[in-house]
Amino acid sequence: MTEEVQALVGKEFPCLDKGFVRLIDVMGDDAAIVQAARVSYGSGTKKVHEDRGLIRYLMRHLHTTPFEMVEFKFHVKLPIFVARQWIRHRTANVNEYSGRYSEMKDEFYLPAPDQVRAQSDSNKQGRADEAFDTPTAERIRATMLHTQQALYDEYQDLLGTNLAREIARINLPVSNYTEWYWKIDLHNLFHFLRLRIDSHAQYEIRVYGEALAAIVKAAVPMAYEAFEDYLVNAERFSGPELRALASIIGSAPSEEELAVFGLKGREAREFIAKLEALRS
């Protein structure tokens, strides 16, 4: 673990109004990915591939197993409705704060005024780009806050009757904050990030995705660079789309011409081969 990563362990990355992400531990780094790959590739590979080139080759060709050799463990504080989206990513180990064993805290997520928006006309599951006017937004926020406070007061009253905690909690809203420890390997973490830092992801979970991404980028910079180039900033094409592209592309460029775009060596030759396969 580098000094830069060690400095991140335990550091709180604030998220939303009361949440956070903390890195608890990390096993492995870019070198661990390379090490795992070279076991598969056999002796002599290091002389052929630089570490960065090998990592990019693995990502480009979806050889994902070596990325599973790196693991991250996080402590996360998040609203329950965000947790319910997050838990859909099932390839992780999770241990969550229990409302059966412990009293739920008086902590609820209240959206910032600029996030109080109408339903989008073009996206059935998202909000509009523009926020409500300030008086409307503040009126909505006041209503939400009043409901949160009333429900928590009711929860406290029920606990005062000696009602079991597991029953008393059931009327609390999904804006209530929870916490968990979340451990995941890098391959599956990249899948999580690809979906959750996307502009179409819900704002609240995107905030957490961006905090995680900052940590991952510091811990495995070469792998994260490859992730950005081949997954985040890449596009997939269907069969019909490829046929359409084949009808409009001209002759394949040379390796020298491709170098201007950062495509060099094996990667440039692979790209040229793809173009030639399209045109054949």
C-alpha positions as CSV (number, residue, x, y, z in Angstrom):
1,M,0.0,0.0,0.0
2,T,1.5,3.3,-1.1
3,E,1.7,6.3,1.3
4,E,-1.0,8.1,-0.7
5,V,-3.4,5.2,-0.2
6,Q,-2.4,4.8,3.5
7,A,-3.4,8.4,3.9
8,L,-6.9,7.6,2.6
9,V,-7.5,4.8,5.1
10,G,-10.0,6.1,7.6
11,K,-10.5,9.4,5.8
12,E,-14.1,10.5,5.7
13,F,-15.4,11.5,2.3
14,P,-18.7,13.4,3.0
15,C,-21.7,12.4,0.9
16,L,-25.0,14.2,0.8
17,D,-26.0,16.0,4.0
18,K,-25.1,13.5,6.7
19,G,-23.5,10.5,4.9
20,F,-19.9,9.5,4.1
21,V,-17.6,6.9,2.6
22,R,-14.5,5.7,4.4
23,L,-11.8,3.3,3.1
24,I,-11.2,0.7,5.8
25,D,-8.7,-1.5,4.0
26,V,-7.5,-2.5,0.6
27,M,-5.7,-5.6,-0.5
28,G,-3.6,-5.4,-3.6
29,D,-2.8,-2.7,-6.2
30,D,-1.9,-2.5,-9.9
31,A,1.0,-4.8,-9.3
32,A,-1.3,-7.5,-7.9
33,I,-3.3,-7.4,-11.1
34,V,-0.2,-7.8,-13.2
35,Q,1.2,-10.5,-10.9
36,A,-2.1,-12.5,-11.2
37,A,-2.1,-12.2,-15.0
38,R,1.5,-13.3,-15.4
39,V,0.8,-16.5,-13.5
40,S,-1.7,-17.3,-16.3
41,Y,0.5,-16.0,-19.1
42,G,3.5,-17.9,-18.0
43,S,7.2,-17.0,-17.7
44,G,8.7,-14.3,-19.9
45,T,5.6,-12.2,-20.1
46,K,7.2,-9.3,-18.2
47,K,9.7,-8.9,-21.0
48,V,7.0,-8.5,-23.5
49,H,4.5,-6.3,-21.7
50,E,4.9,-3.3,-19.5
51,D,2.6,-3.3,-16.5
52,R,0.4,-0.5,-17.9
53,G,0.2,-2.2,-21.3
54,L,-0.8,-5.5,-19.8
55,I,-3.5,-4.0,-17.6
56,R,-4.9,-2.2,-20.6
57,Y,-4.8,-5.4,-22.6
58,L,-6.7,-7.2,-19.9
59,M,-9.4,-4.6,-19.6
60,R,-9.7,-4.2,-23.4
61,H,-10.3,-7.9,-23.9
62,L,-12.4,-8.3,-20.8
63,H,-10.0,-10.7,-19.0
64,T,-11.4,-9.8,-15.7
65,T,-10.1,-12.4,-13.3
66,P,-6.8,-10.6,-12.5
67,F,-8.8,-7.6,-11.3
68,E,-10.5,-9.8,-8.7
69,M,-7.2,-10.1,-6.9
70,V,-7.7,-6.6,-5.6
71,E,-10.3,-6.0,-2.8
72,F,-11.6,-2.9,-1.1
73,K,-13.5,-2.6,2.2
74,F,-15.5,0.5,2.9
75,H,-17.5,1.9,5.8
76,V,-20.5,3.8,4.3
77,K,-23.2,5.9,5.9
78,L,-26.2,6.3,3.5
79,P,-29.9,6.8,3.4
80,I,-31.9,3.6,3.3
81,F,-33.4,4.3,-0.2
82,V,-29.8,4.6,-1.6
83,A,-28.9,1.4,0.2
84,R,-31.7,-0.4,-1.5
85,Q,-30.4,0.6,-4.9
86,W,-26.8,-0.2,-3.9
87,I,-27.6,-3.7,-2.6
88,R,-28.8,-4.7,-6.1
89,H,-25.0,-5.1,-6.7
90,R,-24.9,-8.6,-5.1
91,T,-21.3,-9.5,-5.7
92,A,-20.1,-8.0,-2.4
93,N,-20.0,-8.8,1.3
94,V,-22.2,-6.5,3.4
95,N,-22.8,-6.1,7.1
96,E,-25.4,-3.5,8.0
97,Y,-26.4,-1.6,11.1
98,S,-29.3,-3.4,12.7
99,G,-32.4,-1.7,13.8
100,R,-33.3,-4.9,15.7
101,Y,-30.3,-4.7,18.0
102,S,-29.7,-1.0,18.2
103,E,-31.9,2.1,18.3
104,M,-32.2,3.9,14.9
105,K,-30.7,7.3,14.9
106,D,-32.4,10.6,14.4
107,E,-30.7,11.2,11.1
108,F,-32.6,11.7,7.8
109,Y,-31.7,12.8,4.4
110,L,-33.2,16.1,3.3
111,P,-32.5,17.0,-0.4
112,A,-30.8,20.3,-1.0
113,P,-33.0,22.9,-2.6
114,D,-31.4,22.5,-6.0
115,Q,-32.3,18.8,-6.0
116,V,-36.0,19.3,-5.3
117,R,-37.2,18.9,-8.9
118,A,-40.3,17.8,-10.9
119,Q,-40.6,14.4,-12.5
120,S,-38.8,14.3,-15.8
121,D,-40.9,14.3,-19.0
122,S,-38.4,12.2,-20.8
123,N,-37.2,9.8,-18.1
124,K,-39.9,7.8,-16.2
125,Q,-37.5,7.1,-13.3
126,G,-35.7,10.4,-13.0
127,R,-36.1,14.0,-12.1
128,A,-36.1,17.1,-14.4
129,D,-33.0,19.1,-15.0
130,E,-34.3,22.3,-13.5
131,A,-35.1,22.7,-9.8
132,F,-38.4,24.2,-8.5
133,D,-38.4,27.8,-7.6
134,T,-37.0,28.6,-4.2
135,P,-40.3,29.1,-2.3
136,T,-41.8,25.8,-3.7
137,A,-38.6,23.9,-3.0
138,E,-38.4,25.2,0.6
139,R,-42.1,24.4,1.2
140,I,-41.5,20.8,0.0
141,R,-38.4,20.5,2.1
142,A,-40.4,21.7,5.2
143,T,-43.1,19.1,4.6
144,M,-40.5,16.3,4.3
145,L,-38.7,17.5,7.5
146,H,-42.0,17.7,9.4
147,T,-42.9,14.2,8.4
148,Q,-39.4,12.8,9.3
149,Q,-39.6,14.5,12.8
150,A,-43.1,13.2,13.4
151,L,-42.3,9.7,12.5
152,Y,-39.1,9.7,14.6
153,D,-41.1,11.1,17.6
154,E,-43.6,8.3,17.1
155,Y,-40.7,5.8,17.0
156,Q,-39.4,7.1,20.3
157,D,-42.9,6.9,21.8
158,L,-43.3,3.3,20.8
159,L,-39.9,2.5,22.3
160,G,-41.1,4.1,25.4
161,T,-43.9,1.5,25.7
162,N,-41.2,-1.2,25.7
163,L,-42.3,-2.3,22.2
164,A,-39.6,-4.4,20.5
165,R,-37.2,-2.4,18.5
166,E,-37.7,-4.6,15.5
167,I,-41.4,-3.6,15.4
168,A,-41.1,0.0,16.5
169,R,-38.8,0.8,13.5
170,I,-41.1,-0.3,10.8
171,N,-42.8,3.0,10.1
172,L,-39.6,4.9,9.8
173,P,-39.1,6.4,6.3
174,V,-36.4,5.3,3.8
175,S,-34.8,8.7,4.2
176,N,-33.4,7.4,7.5
177,Y,-29.7,6.9,7.5
178,T,-28.1,3.5,7.9
179,E,-24.5,2.3,7.9
180,W,-22.7,-0.7,6.6
181,Y,-19.3,-2.3,5.9
182,W,-19.0,-3.2,2.2
183,K,-16.2,-5.4,0.8
184,I,-15.9,-6.0,-2.9
185,D,-13.2,-7.0,-5.5
186,L,-12.1,-4.5,-8.1
187,H,-13.7,-6.3,-11.1
188,N,-17.2,-6.0,-9.5
189,L,-16.4,-2.6,-8.1
190,F,-15.7,-1.3,-11.6
191,H,-19.1,-2.7,-12.7
192,F,-20.7,-0.8,-9.8
193,L,-18.9,2.4,-10.7
194,R,-19.7,2.1,-14.4
195,L,-23.4,2.2,-13.6
196,R,-23.4,4.5,-10.6
197,I,-21.2,7.3,-11.8
198,D,-23.1,7.5,-15.1
199,S,-25.0,10.7,-15.6
200,H,-28.3,8.7,-15.8
201,A,-27.8,7.3,-12.3
202,Q,-29.9,8.8,-9.5
203,Y,-28.0,11.9,-8.1
204,E,-27.9,10.5,-4.5
205,I,-26.2,7.3,-5.3
206,R,-24.0,9.0,-7.9
207,V,-22.5,11.1,-5.1
208,Y,-21.4,8.0,-3.4
209,G,-20.1,6.5,-6.6
210,E,-17.9,9.5,-7.2
211,A,-16.5,9.3,-3.7
212,L,-15.6,5.6,-4.2
213,A,-14.1,6.4,-7.6
214,A,-11.8,9.0,-6.2
215,I,-10.5,6.4,-3.7
216,V,-10.1,3.6,-6.3
217,K,-8.3,6.0,-8.7
218,A,-5.7,6.7,-6.1
219,A,-5.3,3.0,-5.1
220,V,-5.0,1.5,-8.6
221,P,-4.3,4.4,-11.0
222,M,-3.3,2.2,-14.0
223,A,-6.4,0.0,-13.7
224,Y,-8.6,3.0,-13.2
225,E,-7.2,4.7,-16.3
226,A,-8.0,1.5,-18.3
227,F,-11.5,1.4,-16.8
228,E,-12.1,5.0,-17.9
229,D,-10.8,4.4,-21.4
230,Y,-12.5,1.1,-22.1
231,L,-15.7,1.2,-20.1
232,V,-16.6,4.6,-18.9
233,N,-15.7,6.6,-22.0
234,A,-16.4,3.8,-24.5
235,E,-19.5,2.8,-26.5
236,R,-20.9,-0.6,-27.4
237,F,-22.2,-1.2,-30.9
238,S,-24.9,-3.7,-32.0
239,G,-24.6,-5.8,-35.1
240,P,-26.8,-3.5,-37.2
241,E,-24.9,-0.5,-35.9
242,L,-21.6,-2.1,-37.0
243,R,-23.0,-2.8,-40.4
244,A,-24.0,0.9,-40.7
245,L,-20.5,1.9,-39.6
246,A,-19.0,-0.4,-42.2
247,S,-20.9,1.4,-44.9
248,I,-19.6,4.8,-44.1
249,I,-15.9,4.3,-43.0
250,G,-13.1,4.8,-45.5
251,S,-9.8,3.1,-45.6
252,A,-8.1,2.1,-42.3
253,P,-5.6,4.7,-41.0
254,S,-2.0,3.9,-40.4
255,E,-0.4,3.2,-37.1
256,E,1.4,6.6,-37.3
257,E,-1.9,8.4,-37.9
258,L,-3.5,6.6,-34.9
259,A,-0.7,7.6,-32.6
260,V,-2.2,11.2,-32.5
261,F,-5.2,9.7,-30.7
262,G,-3.1,7.8,-28.2
263,L,-3.5,4.5,-30.0
264,K,-0.1,2.8,-30.3
265,G,1.5,-0.6,-30.7
266,R,-0.7,-3.6,-30.1
267,E,-3.8,-1.4,-29.4
268,A,-3.4,0.4,-32.7
269,R,-3.0,-2.8,-34.7
270,E,-6.1,-4.3,-33.0
271,F,-8.1,-1.2,-34.0
272,I,-6.9,-1.4,-37.6
273,A,-7.9,-5.1,-37.6
274,K,-11.3,-4.2,-36.3
275,L,-11.8,-1.7,-39.1
276,E,-10.6,-4.1,-41.7
277,A,-13.0,-6.8,-40.4
278,L,-15.9,-4.3,-40.6
279,R,-15.1,-3.5,-44.3
280,S,-14.6,-7.1,-45.4
